[in-house]
Amino acid sequence: MLTGFTFWTDDKIWRGILTELGATAAARDNADIVIGHKAKGIGHKISVSELHAAAIAGRDAKDARVLESVCGAAASDLSDAQKKLVLALADVRARGNAPSPTQDFLTRTLVRKSIPPPTMRGQENTGLTAGELRAALGYAADADTHAADTIIYQLRKKFGAGFIVYEGGMYKLGDKIKN
């Protein structure tokens, strides 16, 4: 039920419950769900559906922070598909060459679609191939669609040509955002 969500808790009982529900332990600052003595909004008496709703709210808040840090105030004007693409690229950039990308946005999206996550390429992994972008948007990696290209075009038009760059066969978030 919570596959793809991350959690932090200082309570070993909650840790066991959340792990059995499919969630993955994470650092407190990166978790979708935070349960503990100082946690806000989640007490120790909670139904599974309330827990699931809290996890979704936590993930949405975390995604909103990432979008705002990448896109600024214009993040609220993005379509859902644009948000998915930016979050996938931002997550890969933040992760870099870290092992096991089980708790990131892209993997959550890919796991829901039964698509394996991107493999580590032996170099700094700060971008995604066109197939991986299509998979992050919910298409098959080898689908014949221009959806990702269209979204990249729209984002470049909105934020400038340097917002998403294509280097070495991979799309990456650039450093330049048009004001």
C-alpha positions as a printed Julia matrix, in Angstrom:
179×3 Matrix{Float64}:
  0.0    0.0     0.0
  2.88   2.41    0.71
  5.34   1.12   -1.89
  7.37   4.04   -3.19
  6.84   6.2    -0.09
  9.62   7.05    2.33
  9.37   7.43    6.1
 11.32   8.42    9.19
 10.35   7.4    12.68
 12.01   7.04   16.05
  9.53   4.31   17.0
 10.51   0.71   16.19
  6.87  -0.44   16.11
  5.97   2.16   13.47
  9.16   1.28   11.58
  7.99  -2.33   11.37
  4.44  -1.38   10.35
  5.57   1.02    7.63
  8.13  -1.43    6.28
  5.48  -4.17    6.1
  3.25  -1.74    4.16
  6.04  -1.29    1.6
  7.52   2.08    2.65
 11.28   2.63    2.77
 13.18   4.24    5.65
 14.82   7.58    4.83
 16.49  10.54    6.49
 14.02  12.73    8.35
 14.4   15.71    5.98
 13.78  13.56    2.88
 10.87  11.45    4.17
  7.29  11.58    2.92
  6.02  10.42    6.32
  7.5   11.56    9.65
  6.23   9.85   12.8
  7.7   10.41   16.22
  7.46  12.29   19.47
  7.9   15.64   17.72
  5.95  14.83   14.55
  3.08  17.1    13.58
 -0.28  15.78   12.48
  0.28  12.04   12.96
 -0.47  10.51   16.33
  0.01   6.92   17.3
 -3.68   6.08   16.71
 -4.23   6.32   12.98
 -5.99   4.19   10.38
 -4.19   2.85    7.32
 -6.21   5.14    5.03
 -5.31   8.17    7.18
 -1.67   7.1     7.05
 -1.86   6.79    3.26
 -3.45  10.27    3.0
 -0.7   11.7     5.25
  1.96  10.07    3.07
  0.47  11.58   -0.08
  0.25  15.02    1.57
  3.86  14.75    2.72
  5.07  13.75   -0.72
  3.07  16.54   -2.36
  4.59  19.1     0.04
  8.1   17.79   -0.65
  7.49  17.88   -4.41
  6.17  21.46   -4.12
  9.38  22.51   -2.32
 11.52  20.94   -5.05
  9.5   22.59   -7.83
  9.74  25.98   -6.15
 13.5   25.62   -5.68
 13.93  24.77   -9.39
 11.27  26.96  -11.01
 10.63  29.69   -8.45
  7.17  31.21   -8.2
  6.32  29.99  -11.72
  6.11  26.41  -10.4
  2.42  26.88   -9.65
  1.78  27.58  -13.36
  3.18  24.25  -14.57
  0.97  21.47  -15.93
  1.04  18.09  -14.19
  3.15  16.62  -17.01
  5.63  19.51  -16.76
  5.84  19.0   -13.0
  6.52  15.26  -13.45
  9.32  15.96  -15.92
 10.96  18.68  -13.78
 10.7   16.53  -10.64
 12.25  13.55  -12.4
 15.18  15.65  -13.68
 15.62  17.43  -10.34
 15.63  14.14   -8.47
 18.27  12.59  -10.71
 20.41  15.74  -10.41
 20.09  15.73   -6.61
 20.84  12.02   -6.39
 23.9   12.22   -8.63
 25.76   8.91   -8.49
 24.07   7.72   -5.29
 23.27   4.01   -5.13
 19.8    2.47   -5.14
 17.34   5.13   -6.25
 14.42   3.41   -4.5
 13.0    6.44   -2.74
 13.02   9.09   -5.42
 10.23  10.47   -7.55
 11.28   8.77  -10.75
 11.47   5.35   -9.16
  8.07   5.82   -7.48
  6.64   6.67  -10.89
  8.4    3.82  -12.66
  7.53   1.25   -9.99
  3.86   2.14  -10.33
  4.17   1.46  -14.08
  6.21  -1.76  -13.55
  9.22  -0.26  -15.35
 12.71  -0.82  -13.91
 14.45   2.35  -12.67
 17.37   3.81  -14.62
 20.63   1.97  -14.25
 23.76   3.61  -12.98
 25.98   4.47  -15.91
 29.36   4.52  -14.15
 29.58   8.29  -14.49
 27.87  11.11  -12.69
 24.22  10.27  -13.28
 22.64  13.71  -13.47
 20.35  13.25  -16.43
 17.81  11.0   -18.09
 17.6    9.52  -21.55
 14.59  10.26  -23.75
 13.22   6.8   -22.94
 13.53   7.41  -19.21
 11.73  10.75  -19.57
  8.9    9.03  -21.45
  8.71   6.41  -18.68
  8.58   9.15  -16.02
  5.6   10.62  -17.88
  3.83   7.25  -17.86
  4.64   6.09  -21.4
  6.59   3.01  -22.36
 10.28   3.87  -22.65
 10.25   2.85  -26.32
  6.9    4.47  -27.16
  6.68   6.46  -30.36
  5.5    9.73  -28.84
  6.7   13.3   -28.81
  5.13  14.1   -25.43
  8.47  14.53  -23.65
  9.83  16.64  -26.53
  6.75  18.86  -26.41
  7.03  19.33  -22.64
 10.74  20.13  -22.91
  9.93  22.68  -25.63
  7.25  24.29  -23.42
  9.6   24.44  -20.41
 12.43  25.93  -22.49
 10.02  28.51  -23.88
  8.89  29.44  -20.37
 12.26  29.35  -18.56
 14.81  29.78  -21.35
 16.87  27.47  -23.56
 19.33  26.73  -20.73
 16.64  25.33  -18.4
 16.88  21.81  -19.83
 20.03  20.86  -21.71
 20.86  17.79  -23.78
 24.4   16.48  -23.27
 25.88  13.08  -23.97
 22.53  11.54  -24.85
 20.9   12.71  -21.63
 18.52  15.5   -20.69
 19.56  17.47  -17.61
 18.38  20.5   -15.71
 20.56  23.42  -16.71
 21.77  26.25  -14.55
 20.12  29.08  -16.45
 16.55  30.11  -15.8
 15.04  33.04  -17.67
 13.49  35.56  -15.28
